[in-house]
Amino acid sequence: MSELARKTCVPCRGGTPPLKGEEIEGLRRQVPDWEVVEEHHLRRRLRFKNFREALDFVNRVGDLAEEQGHHPDICFGWGYAEITVWTHKIDGLAESDFIFAAKVDAL
């Protein structure tokens, strides 16, 4: 388990600027399977053998989201799941987004 995955997501209260540039890059290196999109959100698409495996994974991500209080957008179907995460209060990326991504990787 990565160092990021050992941390806990912290609720954002707003008022802090979203991460940019080098701040993002340092965290991105710790979750290399995730794509940083326009310095705004993280996205990862995963492949599965069938619908049941994708559904089981999505349910585990949902449980993690409830546990962490950090809720991604999830799209899934037969053989795939796509997770997109960002911090809505700041309309961009915060460390908690990378923590959540690392926790998803550890599922």
C-alpha positions as CSV (number, residue, x, y, z in Angstrom):
1,M,0.0,0.0,0.0
2,S,1.4,3.4,-0.9
3,E,2.0,6.2,1.5
4,L,-0.9,8.2,0.0
5,A,-3.3,5.2,0.5
6,R,-2.5,5.2,4.2
7,K,-3.8,8.7,4.6
8,T,-7.4,9.7,5.1
9,C,-9.4,12.1,2.9
10,V,-10.0,15.4,4.6
11,P,-13.2,17.3,3.9
12,C,-12.6,20.5,2.0
13,R,-14.3,23.5,3.5
14,G,-13.5,25.7,0.4
15,G,-11.4,28.8,0.5
16,T,-8.2,27.0,-0.5
17,P,-7.0,27.2,-4.1
18,P,-6.9,24.0,-6.1
19,L,-3.5,22.4,-6.7
20,K,-1.5,23.4,-9.8
21,G,1.6,22.5,-11.7
22,E,4.4,20.9,-9.6
23,E,2.0,20.2,-6.6
24,I,-0.1,18.1,-8.9
25,E,3.0,16.4,-10.6
26,G,4.5,15.3,-7.3
27,L,1.2,13.6,-6.3
28,R,0.5,12.2,-9.7
29,R,3.7,10.3,-9.7
30,Q,2.3,8.4,-6.7
31,V,-0.8,7.3,-8.7
32,P,0.7,6.6,-12.1
33,D,-2.4,4.8,-13.5
34,W,-4.5,7.9,-13.2
35,E,-4.7,10.6,-15.8
36,V,-4.7,14.3,-14.7
37,V,-7.2,16.1,-16.9
38,E,-6.7,19.8,-17.4
39,E,-5.3,20.1,-13.8
40,H,-9.0,19.8,-12.8
41,H,-9.7,16.1,-12.1
42,L,-8.3,12.6,-12.0
43,R,-9.6,9.8,-14.2
44,R,-8.9,6.1,-14.4
45,R,-10.5,3.5,-16.7
46,L,-10.3,-0.1,-15.5
47,R,-11.0,-3.3,-17.5
48,F,-12.8,-6.4,-16.2
49,K,-13.7,-9.8,-17.6
50,N,-17.5,-9.1,-17.4
51,F,-20.3,-7.0,-15.9
52,R,-20.3,-8.8,-12.5
53,E,-16.6,-8.0,-11.9
54,A,-17.1,-4.4,-12.9
55,L,-20.2,-4.1,-10.6
56,D,-18.3,-5.7,-7.7
57,F,-15.5,-3.3,-8.1
58,V,-17.8,-0.3,-8.4
59,N,-19.6,-1.4,-5.2
60,R,-16.2,-1.5,-3.4
61,V,-15.4,2.0,-4.6
62,G,-18.8,3.1,-3.4
63,D,-18.1,1.7,0.1
64,L,-14.7,3.4,0.1
65,A,-16.3,6.7,-1.0
66,E,-18.8,6.5,1.9
67,E,-16.0,5.6,4.4
68,Q,-13.8,8.5,3.2
69,G,-16.6,11.0,2.7
70,H,-15.1,11.7,-0.8
71,H,-17.4,10.8,-3.7
72,P,-16.2,10.2,-7.2
73,D,-18.2,10.1,-10.4
74,I,-18.5,6.5,-11.5
75,C,-19.4,5.2,-14.9
76,F,-19.4,1.4,-15.6
77,G,-20.7,-1.2,-17.9
78,W,-19.9,-4.6,-19.3
79,G,-16.1,-5.1,-18.7
80,Y,-15.2,-1.6,-17.6
81,A,-15.4,1.0,-14.9
82,E,-14.3,4.6,-15.1
83,I,-13.7,6.7,-12.0
84,T,-13.4,10.5,-12.0
85,V,-12.6,12.4,-8.9
86,W,-12.1,16.1,-8.0
87,T,-12.9,18.4,-5.1
88,H,-16.2,20.1,-5.9
89,K,-15.8,22.9,-3.3
90,I,-12.7,24.2,-5.0
91,D,-13.6,23.1,-8.5
92,G,-10.2,21.4,-8.9
93,L,-7.7,19.0,-7.3
94,A,-6.8,18.7,-3.7
95,E,-4.5,16.2,-1.9
96,S,-7.6,14.2,-0.9
97,D,-8.3,13.4,-4.6
98,F,-4.9,11.7,-4.9
99,I,-5.5,10.0,-1.5
100,F,-8.8,8.6,-2.8
101,A,-7.1,7.5,-6.1
102,A,-4.4,5.7,-4.2
103,K,-7.1,3.9,-2.0
104,V,-8.9,2.9,-5.2
105,D,-5.7,1.4,-6.5
106,A,-5.3,-0.6,-3.3
107,L,-8.8,-2.2,-3.7
